[in-house]
């Protein structure tokens, strides 16, 4: 989930989320939140998360790290699927 303010959702077909150059499918969107699926990027790594709307407005929100391997141990001892 991505928190935002006054995100223009007047034309949902042109709203977009990307991790680096990889598009992320949008599940739900509103002016205050966007829910997108983290794309499966082989090799993982750190990516800039970007959102765009009808106004061609793009915002680099923050860096996001995608795990390089599935099954990495979390601090709680559970398996992570990211």
RODRENBA-348641 format. One line per field, with one value per atom (N, C-alpha, C): residue number from 1; x, y, z; atom name. Coordinates in nm, 3 decimals. Example, Ala and Ser with C-alpha at 12.3 -4.5 7.8 and 13.67 -1.06 7.14 Angstrom:
2
i	1  1  1  2  2  2;
u	1.319  1.230  1.320  1.285  1.367  1.290;
v	-0.569  -0.450  -0.330  -0.225  -0.106  0.003;
w	0.780  0.780  0.780  0.708  0.714  0.787;
at	N  CA  C  N  CA  C;
This chain:
82
i	1  1  1  2  2  2  3  3  3  4  4  4  5  5  5  6  6  6  7  7  7  8  8  8  9  9  9  10  10  10  11  11  11  12  12  12  13  13  13  14  14  14  15  15  15  16  16  16  17  17  17  18  18  18  19  19  19  20  20  20  21  21  21  22  22  22  23  23  23  24  24  24  25  25  25  26  26  26  27  27  27  28  28  28  29  29  29  30  30  30  31  31  31  32  32  32  33  33  33  34  34  34  35  35  35  36  36  36  37  37  37  38  38  38  39  39  39  40  40  40  41  41  41  42  42  42  43  43  43  44  44  44  45  45  45  46  46  46  47  47  47  48  48  48  49  49  49  50  50  50  51  51  51  52  52  52  53  53  53  54  54  54  55  55  55  56  56  56  57  57  57  58  58  58  59  59  59  60  60  60  61  61  61  62  62  62  63  63  63  64  64  64  65  65  65  66  66  66  67  67  67  68  68  68  69  69  69  70  70  70  71  71  71  72  72  72  73  73  73  74  74  74  75  75  75  76  76  76  77  77  77  78  78  78  79  79  79  80  80  80  81  81  81  82  82  82;
u	0.084  0.000  0.089  0.052  0.126  0.036  0.078  0.003  0.041  -0.059  -0.034  -0.141  -0.128  -0.226  -0.271  -0.401  -0.458  -0.413  -0.398  -0.359  -0.475  -0.449  -0.553  -0.596  -0.716  -0.769  -0.886  -0.898  -1.011  -1.013  -0.898  -0.891  -0.805  -0.867  -0.790  -0.708  -0.750  -0.678  -0.536  -0.508  -0.374  -0.291  -0.349  -0.273  -0.177  -0.058  0.043  0.133  0.184  0.284  0.396  0.519  0.632  0.739  0.810  0.926  1.044  1.121  1.223  1.152  1.188  1.125  1.013  0.984  0.884  0.750  0.646  0.512  0.459  0.382  0.320  0.168  0.101  -0.044  -0.112  -0.203  -0.277  -0.401  -0.420  -0.534  -0.648  -0.615  -0.714  -0.645  -0.721  -0.660  -0.762  -0.711  -0.790  -0.700  -0.757  -0.678  -0.577  -0.598  -0.509  -0.425  -0.464  -0.391  -0.396  -0.287  -0.279  -0.231  -0.301  -0.263  -0.216  -0.091  -0.033  0.040  0.048  0.119  0.267  0.354  0.498  0.534  0.594  0.626  0.737  0.734  0.836  0.954  1.055  1.173  1.287  1.331  1.438  1.563  1.628  1.751  1.727  1.603  1.573  1.658  1.668  1.749  1.668  1.727  1.662  1.607  1.483  1.416  1.346  1.339  1.260  1.115  1.024  0.881  0.829  0.757  0.705  0.556  0.479  0.337  0.313  0.219  0.187  0.036  -0.015  -0.158  -0.184  -0.308  -0.350  -0.266  -0.220  -0.144  0.001  0.033  0.170  0.264  0.204  0.278  0.341  0.470  0.540  0.610  0.606  0.672  0.756  0.885  0.970  0.949  0.878  0.838  0.951  1.010  1.114  1.178  1.289  1.356  1.287  1.273  1.209  1.298  1.327  1.413  1.330  1.352  1.286  1.386  1.344  1.435  1.490  1.613  1.678  1.644  1.599  1.565  1.436  1.356  1.239  1.283  1.208  1.239  1.344  1.376  1.472  1.409  1.487  1.438  1.410  1.294  1.259  1.310  1.312  1.361  1.271  1.146  1.055  1.076  1.162  1.188  1.095  1.001  0.910  0.974  0.925  0.972  0.910  0.987  0.937  0.917  0.808  0.783  0.813  0.864  0.898  1.029;
v	-0.116  0.000  0.124  0.219  0.344  0.456  0.528  0.643  0.765  0.846  0.968  1.071  1.190  1.295  1.351  1.367  1.429  1.363  1.231  1.159  1.165  1.208  1.226  1.090  1.047  0.919  0.940  1.059  1.089  1.000  0.949  0.854  0.736  0.636  0.523  0.447  0.451  0.377  0.428  0.551  0.605  0.612  0.576  0.572  0.453  0.471  0.366  0.366  0.248  0.229  0.149  0.185  0.106  0.094  -0.017  -0.044  -0.041  0.067  0.086  0.101  0.021  0.025  -0.078  -0.154  -0.260  -0.213  -0.225  -0.186  -0.281  -0.225  -0.304  -0.297  -0.412  -0.411  -0.340  -0.249  -0.178  -0.260  -0.282  -0.357  -0.262  -0.152  -0.052  0.083  0.190  0.322  0.425  0.524  0.635  0.756  0.868  0.991  0.988  0.897  0.890  0.763  0.658  0.532  0.461  0.391  0.307  0.170  0.066  -0.071  -0.137  -0.180  -0.242  -0.370  -0.461  -0.587  -0.564  -0.607  -0.596  -0.692  -0.641  -0.728  -0.828  -0.940  -1.043  -1.005  -0.949  -0.904  -0.999  -1.073  -1.171  -1.101  -1.161  -1.104  -1.009  -0.957  -0.867  -0.741  -0.675  -0.555  -0.437  -0.318  -0.196  -0.121  -0.074  -0.006  0.119  0.222  0.341  0.309  0.343  0.326  0.457  0.451  0.569  0.554  0.662  0.661  0.772  0.748  0.846  0.853  0.969  0.987  1.054  1.093  1.156  1.277  1.349  1.472  1.443  1.314  1.271  1.308  1.325  1.359  1.234  1.237  1.122  1.162  1.072  1.096  0.976  0.999  0.892  0.890  0.788  0.786  0.746  0.631  0.582  0.459  0.421  0.299  0.180  0.072  -0.049  -0.165  -0.252  -0.367  -0.492  -0.562  -0.689  -0.799  -0.899  -1.008  -1.078  -1.123  -1.191  -1.340  -1.397  -1.539  -1.556  -1.655  -1.687  -1.774  -1.773  -1.856  -1.798  -1.669  -1.609  -1.601  -1.620  -1.616  -1.473  -1.454  -1.324  -1.325  -1.208  -1.202  -1.281  -1.303  -1.380  -1.531  -1.571  -1.711  -1.773  -1.695  -1.745  -1.731  -1.809  -1.801  -1.681  -1.607  -1.494  -1.538  -1.497  -1.535  -1.421  -1.309  -1.196  -1.218;
w	0.000  0.000  0.000  -0.082  -0.093  -0.045  0.056  0.105  0.023  -0.014  -0.091  -0.057  -0.114  -0.093  -0.226  -0.244  -0.364  -0.493  -0.492  -0.613  -0.711  -0.832  -0.934  -0.990  -0.951  -0.999  -1.094  -1.152  -1.240  -1.364  -1.406  -1.517  -1.472  -1.408  -1.353  -1.456  -1.583  -1.687  -1.710  -1.675  -1.696  -1.569  -1.455  -1.331  -1.337  -1.283  -1.291  -1.169  -1.138  -1.033  -1.095  -1.064  -1.115  -1.008  -1.016  -0.933  -1.029  -1.026  -1.128  -1.261  -1.361  -1.492  -1.507  -1.402  -1.409  -1.355  -1.439  -1.399  -1.292  -1.199  -1.092  -1.111  -1.117  -1.132  -1.015  -1.046  -0.943  -0.907  -0.777  -0.727  -0.691  -0.625  -0.585  -0.578  -0.604  -0.591  -0.548  -0.479  -0.432  -0.417  -0.381  -0.372  -0.257  -0.160  -0.044  -0.037  -0.114  -0.109  -0.243  -0.273  -0.391  -0.345  -0.387  -0.354  -0.483  -0.485  -0.604  -0.565  -0.660  -0.640  -0.669  -0.577  -0.601  -0.714  -0.822  -0.936  -0.903  -0.973  -0.958  -1.046  -0.984  -1.058  -1.026  -1.126  -1.102  -1.055  -0.959  -0.904  -0.788  -0.775  -0.665  -0.668  -0.557  -0.546  -0.496  -0.504  -0.458  -0.579  -0.568  -0.678  -0.628  -0.713  -0.682  -0.714  -0.624  -0.646  -0.701  -0.814  -0.880  -0.904  -0.881  -0.917  -1.019  -1.109  -1.212  -1.229  -1.271  -1.292  -1.426  -1.448  -1.573  -1.611  -1.514  -1.540  -1.577  -1.598  -1.627  -1.512  -1.396  -1.276  -1.220  -1.201  -1.145  -1.017  -0.921  -0.794  -0.759  -0.736  -0.684  -0.534  -0.487  -0.347  -0.253  -0.278  -0.189  -0.250  -0.194  -0.239  -0.173  -0.248  -0.199  -0.235  -0.139  -0.165  -0.182  -0.293  -0.321  -0.292  -0.213  -0.173  -0.297  -0.286  -0.397  -0.402  -0.290  -0.284  -0.207  -0.245  -0.163  -0.048  0.058  0.173  0.265  0.254  0.346  0.484  0.586  0.724  0.767  0.827  0.888  1.031  1.094  1.231  1.326  1.287  1.373  1.357  1.263  1.240  1.137  1.084  0.982  0.844  0.752  0.615  0.545  0.471  0.394  0.250  0.190  0.050  -0.045  0.005  -0.082  -0.151;
at	N  CA  C  N  CA  C  N  CA  C  N  CA  C  N  CA  C  N  CA  C  N  CA  C  N  CA  C  N  CA  C  N  CA  C  N  CA  C  N  CA  C  N  CA  C  N  CA  C  N  CA  C  N  CA  C  N  CA  C  N  CA  C  N  CA  C  N  CA  C  N  CA  C  N  CA  C  N  CA  C  N  CA  C  N  CA  C  N  CA  C  N  CA  C  N  CA  C  N  CA  C  N  CA  C  N  CA  C  N  CA  C  N  CA  C  N  CA  C  N  CA  C  N  CA  C  N  CA  C  N  CA  C  N  CA  C  N  CA  C  N  CA  C  N  CA  C  N  CA  C  N  CA  C  N  CA  C  N  CA  C  N  CA  C  N  CA  C  N  CA  C  N  CA  C  N  CA  C  N  CA  C  N  CA  C  N  CA  C  N  CA  C  N  CA  C  N  CA  C  N  CA  C  N  CA  C  N  CA  C  N  CA  C  N  CA  C  N  CA  C  N  CA  C  N  CA  C  N  CA  C  N  CA  C  N  CA  C  N  CA  C  N  CA  C  N  CA  C  N  CA  C  N  CA  C  N  CA  C  N  CA  C  N  CA  C  N  CA  C  N  CA  C  N  CA  C  N  CA  C  N  CA  C  N  CA  C;
